Amino acid sequence: MQKLWSTETVESRDRLSYWIEAVCETYVQLDCDAVHKDAIFKGEIEGGQLATLGLSRVSASAQKVRRTPAKIALATEDYFLVSIQAAGRGTIVQDGRVAELGPGDFALYDSTRPYDLNFEQDFQQYVLRLPGSVLRHRLRDSEKLTAQKVSGDRGAGHLMIGMINSLATDIDTLEAGSVAAIAESVENILVAGLCSLPGASEPLVSRLTAFHRSQIKAYVLQRLRDPRLSINDIAAHLRLSPSTIYRAFAGEASSLNSWIWNKRLEGAKRELCDPVLIHRSISEIAFGWGFSEAAHFSRTFRNRFGCTPRELRADCLKLVKDRALT
């Protein structure tokens, strides 16, 4: 990962103000204060970008961080952040819950609502930053999952810390065409860990409903690029009524129609990040994934991923050029 900010570059008296600027620039607008007023403050942020997923490593002195209502009111930021503890201990407070993290543990917090981060001693964390819409489309009641610890000792938490450690080492050497797929893999492990939390329990469905849901998804994925795909088409192919189709999908985080468009957007994102497909225009990629209007594609893409298709492609191309020069 590239070093983005380091207090070693500034005078001791200016370090805290420099650090506040650093965390605001890297994450969201925050208030920050040192715990040990008489000690020389130290902090460093290294970071990299995987398509729309940001990954950074923070090493710093003890501090208290607050995302206040005033900061939220002045901003348009909508991100989920995930703190993955690497060394020391940290506490995340949001929505009336407190997550105490030790090495390997992680927890989620939402930039659209106030939160506190407390570090009583020196610490190191990895931080993931992803557009708010990404998890809201994949998880029911995401506000119930903030400030809850996912243990790094087992399951998805253990997989997460292993993947992030490897990714931090290799992020600067990844093939540009693979970054979108790798980002999706990280998101999948994150979602798996969050789904283990009490607030993520989903409504129980019958075996028949679960069977119908799997049939629907399998058929949709086969026809995902077809702009003629519709609920009636799915129903006719599976010999089910449209109402049965809707009922089968009722327990999902989004409606079937939203699920279809989200899958199309994810496919388009992967192709926009693939340097092999640079000869294809953004409109061609959009139409190849079932969109019929470039404006509709650009608008829904931005709502889903927090940037325009053109901005994402430019970032991916810059990554290719930067690596060609090294």
N, C-alpha and C positions, 0 to 999 in steps of 0.2 A: 504494500500500500504506500501511497505517496504521503509525505509529511505535509500537512496543510497548515498547521499552526503550532508554534512552540514558544513558550515564554522565555526560553533561553535567548531569544533574539531581542529582548527589550530590557530596559532598566528595571530593577527590583520594584521601585515605587510605582511603575506603570503596569505591572504584570496583571493585577486583578482586572483593571479596566480593559486591558488587551484580551484577557481571557473571556470576559463577558461578551466582547465583540466576536470572539472566535466561536463560542457556543451558539450565539444568535445567528451567525452566518451559516454555520454547519447544520443546525437543527431548526429551531423555531425561536421566536423572541422570548427571552427569559430574564429573570432576575437571579443574580448569583452573588453569594457572599462567602468569604473564607471563614473556616471554623477557627483556625489558630491565627489570630490577628498579628501576633508578633513574629511569626515565622515567615520566611521568604516563600512566596507562592510559586508553585511549579505546575505546569500543565502542558500536555502535548496531544494533538489530534492528528491521526493519520487516517486517510480515507480513500475509498474507491467507489465506482458506480457500476452496477450491473443492470443495464437497461433502466427501469424505473425504480429499482431497489438500491438504496444507499447503504453502504457498509463502512463503518468507521471504528477505530480503536482509540479510546480515551484513556490517558494515563495522567493522573492529577493529584494534587494535594486535597486534603479534607475540605469539603464545601457543602453548602446548602443551596439548592436550586429550586426556583419557584416559577411555575407558569400561572400567572395571575389573571383574574378576569379583565383587568385593564389591558394587559398585553394581548389577550385574545380579542378584545373589542377593537384593537387597532390593526389587526392582521386578518388576512384571508387564508391563512395556512390551514390545511386539513390533512394531517398526517397521523398515522399510527407509528409509534416508536417502540422498539423492543430493546430492553437492556439485558445483556447477557454478561453476567459477572465473570471476570477472568481472574481477578486478584482482589484481596480485601473484601469488605462487605458494603452493601448498599441497601437503602430502603426506598421504596416507591409508595407514595400515598396518593390515592385517587378514588373518588366515588365512595368515600367512607371506608375504604379497605386499605390495608397495609401489607405490602409484600417485602419480606426481609430476605435478601439474596446473599448467598455465599457462592464461592467459585463453582461455576458450571450451571447455576440456576438462571432462569430468565423470567421476565414478566413484561406485560404489555401495558402501554398507556396511550391516551388519546389526546392529541394537541388541541382539540376543540373544547376541552373542559379543563379546569384548573387541576394541577398536580404539584407534588413536591418530591424532590429527590434529595436524600440525605446521605452524606458520606462522612463519617466521624474520623476516619483515618485515610491515609493515602490509598488509592484504589486504581484498578484498571477494569474497564468494561469494553465490550464490543456493543455497538449500537446499530440496529437496523432501522431505517426510515423508509416507509412505504406509503403511497397515497391512501387516504382514508377509505376511498371507495373500494379498494382491493379487498380488504377484509370484510367490509359491510356486505359485499356481494357473496361472500363465502361463508359467513358465520351469522347465525341467528343471534339477536340480542347481544351484539359485541360489547355494549356498555357494561354487561354483567361479567366480562372477562378481564377487565382492567385490574391492575394492582393485585394479581393473584400469582403466586409463585408456581412455576413449572420446574420441578426438580431436575437437576442435571445428573442425578445418580442412575436414572433408568429411563427407558422408553424414549419418547420423542425428545425430551430434554437432553438426554445423553447423546442422541444422534445430532442434535442441534449444535452443541458445543464442539463436537468432533468436526462437523462440516465447516463451522465458522473458523475454527483454528486452521484447517487446511485451506480454506478460501482466502483467509487473510495472507497466507504465505504465497498463494499462487495467483491472486487476482490480477497482478500486473502482467502475467504471462498467458492468460486465458485466450483462446481463439475468439475473435470478435463474434463469429457466427454462433458461438455457444452461450454467450452471456445471458440471453433472454431465457433459454431453457434452464440454465443453472439458477437464475433468479426464481423461476417457477418452482424448482426443486426446493429451494430454501423456504419459499412461501408454503409449500405443501407440508414440510416438516413443522413449520411454525403453526399452521392450522391444526395439524395432528396433535401437537402439544397442548394447544388451547382447547381442543375438543375433549381433553382429559379432565378439564376443570369442572367443578360442580355446576356452574352457571351455563355450561354448554350442553347440558343434557337435552336431547331432542325428543319430541313426542314419539311414543311407540307407535309403530305401524304394523299392520298384519303382514303375514308372509306374502299374501296375494298383492298387496299394495307395493311392497318392496320389489316383488317380481316385475310388476308393471313399470315401476320407476326405472329399473335396470333396463328393461326392454326399450323404454322411451329414450333413455340416454344413448343406448347403443345405436338405435336407428338415427337419432339426430346427428351423432358424430359421423355416421356414414354419409349423411346428406348435408353436412354443415355448410359446404360451399355453394349449395343450390339456393338461389334467391327465391325460388318458388316454394320452398319448404314452409309448411303451415301446420297449425294444430289439426285442421281437418285432414290434411295429408297424412300426418302421423297416426291419427285415429283410424283412417281407412286402411293403412298398411298393417297396423297391429290388430285390426278388427275389434276396436274398442270405441266406445262413444266419446265425444269430446269432453263430456262431463267427467267420465272416468279418468281421462288424461289429466284434467285439472285437479281432481281429487288426489290422484297418485302423487302429484308434485306439491301438494299443499304443505307438507312438512319441511320443504327445502328452504334455504335461506332467501331465495329469490323465486319469482315466478318462472314458469317454463320459458316464456318469451324472453325474459331477461337473461336466463341461463344460456339460451341459444346465442343471443347477441354478445354476451360476455365471452363465450367460447370462440366466436368469430373474431372478436377484438384480440384475444390472446394469440390466435393464429396469425393475425396480421402483424402484431407486435414482433413475433419471432422473425417474420420475414423482413420487416423493416430493419431489424438488427443484423441481418445476414448480408455480409459484404458480397457474397456470390450473386445476390439478387439486386445489386445496385443499379443495373441497367433497367430494372422495372420501375415505373413511376409509382408514386404513392397511390394515385387513382387506380392503376392497374391492380395493385395489391388489394386495395379496398374492394374493388369489383370482384376480384378472385375469391373473396371471402363472403360473398352474398350481399354486399352493400350496393345500393343502386344510385346513391348520391354522394359525391365527394364531401359536400358540406356536412351532411348527416354523419358520415364517418369521422370527420375531423372533430365535430362537436362531441360525439359519444366517446371517442378515443380520449379526448382531454378530460371529460368527466370521469372516465374510468381510471386513467393513469396519471392525471395531473400535469400532462404536457401534451403538445400537439404532435401528430405523426411526424411533421417536418422537424420539430425540435429533437425528437428521439432519434431520428435517422441521422441528423447532423452530429449529435453526441456520439453515436456509434461509429460514424465515419471518422470523426476526430480521433477516436480511440485507435482505429486501424492505422491512421497516418502517424500518430504519435509512436506506435510500436514499430512501424516501418523505419522510423528514424533512429531508434535505439539499437 
